[in-house]
Amino acid sequence: MRTHLILSTAAAMLLCPSLRADPPKDYTADDVEQKQGTITGIKELKKGRREITLKTDADKATFIVDRMTMSYQLTTRNRKIFTEQDKVDQIVQDSNKLRRRALELKEGEMDVAMRAAGMQSAHEWASGHAAEQSERGTKARSVFKSRNELGALTQSQQTFLREEEQRHKNYGMPVRLKIHNKVIVVASKDGDDTLAVLVLGDEQELKTTPMDSSSAAEVARRLRLAKSILKDAEKAKGEEQDRLRTLAQDKLEEIVKKHPNTKEAQEAEELLKK
């Protein structure tokens, strides 16, 4: 099972010959940007690529994730480290090393990596009609072959396996990205090349609290009033502007406190952040 997980990235890389054609670019921390947010959309593309939409506090952005993107579920300890410290240098170094190692894996090693990763069956059927001279005469035959043994790993595979074990310690286990994942994304500033997507956890969908029609109308009215006061504050100046902003803030905070888990409370919280 451990080998299964460790070699999964290697198997995926080998499926795409274009990744092996040219030496990969060695990035530096100055070449990349880091964003943190929640995945709100995933679009499947050709050749195993995916386009993820990331919502941050400031905006929305899209990133292309492929077989060379490091995708890991951060452990509890690493999650704390990555949210409190700047780890861009480490991510860039690990990504460069992974891409260089992918070039060393030869085409003949593909089957071993694929079987170890569970991407290809360890059994196969072979059938044919070649003549066999025996005392029973000529007959068609079918043969069931079992390939349960991985055999000896090459030096490149062994090195990759050791490096992948270290990446598990640095980050966590490999993960398939999902909508509502809270993530850290590190990507190239000048192209669609995503070095890493590190999963912090899941953001639960807002569970709204049902209200009767009169309550719903009342909270909607309060929200409209608060937004109207905010508009007036934009036009006002000096002490009057401060007074109106404070009044609007009080009304928004009241909505959040008295009507939690409603869409109005969510909108009020967004307005309070501005």
CORHU-V98091 format. One record per pair of residues at least 4 apart in sequence whose C-alpha atoms are under 6 Angstrom apart, sorted by the first residue. I is the first residue (numbers start at 1). J is the second residue. D is the distance in whole Angstrom. If there is no record, write none. Layout:
# CORHU-V98091
I/J/D, I/J/D
This chain:
# CORHU-V98091
4/116/5, 4/117/5, 6/164/6, 7/117/6, 8/117/4, 11/113/5, 11/114/5, 12/67/6, 13/67/6, 20/103/5, 26/96/6, 29/89/6, 31/188/6, 31/189/6, 32/187/5, 32/188/4, 32/189/5, 33/186/6, 33/187/6, 33/189/6, 34/185/6, 34/186/5, 35/184/6, 35/185/5, 36/183/6, 36/184/4, 37/54/6, 37/55/5, 37/56/4, 37/182/6, 37/183/6, 38/54/6, 38/55/5, 38/180/6, 38/181/6, 38/182/4, 39/53/6, 39/54/5, 39/179/5, 39/180/5, 39/181/5, 40/53/6, 40/54/6, 40/179/5, 41/52/6, 41/53/5, 41/179/6, 42/51/6, 42/52/5, 43/50/6, 43/51/5, 44/50/5, 45/49/5, 45/50/5, 49/65/6, 49/66/5, 50/64/6, 50/65/5, 51/63/6, 51/64/5, 52/62/6, 52/63/5, 53/61/6, 53/62/4, 54/60/6, 54/61/5, 55/60/5, 64/192/6, 65/69/6, 65/194/6, 69/194/6, 69/195/5, 69/196/5, 70/196/4, 71/174/6, 71/175/6, 71/196/6, 71/197/5, 71/198/6, 72/172/6, 72/173/5, 72/174/4, 72/175/5, 72/198/5, 73/172/5, 73/173/6, 73/175/6, 73/199/5, 74/78/6, 74/79/5, 74/171/5, 74/172/5, 74/199/6, 74/200/6, 75/79/6, 75/172/5, 78/82/6, 81/85/6, 105/156/6, 114/119/5, 114/120/6, 115/119/6, 115/120/5, 122/147/5, 122/148/6, 123/145/6, 123/146/5, 123/147/6, 124/145/5, 125/143/6, 125/144/5, 126/142/6, 126/143/5, 127/141/6, 127/142/4, 128/141/6, 129/140/4, 131/138/5, 132/138/5, 133/137/6, 133/138/6, 153/157/6, 160/164/6, 167/171/6, 168/172/4, 168/173/6, 180/202/5, 180/203/5, 181/201/6, 181/202/4, 182/199/6, 182/200/5, 182/201/5, 182/202/5, 183/198/5, 183/199/4, 183/200/5, 184/197/6, 184/198/5, 185/196/6, 185/197/5, 186/195/6, 186/196/5, 187/193/6, 187/194/4, 187/195/5, 188/193/5, 208/261/5, 208/262/5, 209/261/6, 209/262/6, 211/215/6, 211/216/6, 226/248/5, 226/251/6, 229/248/6, 233/241/5, 233/244/5, 233/245/6, 236/241/5, 237/241/5, 252/268/5, 254/258/6, 255/259/5, 255/265/6, 256/260/5, 256/265/5, 260/265/6
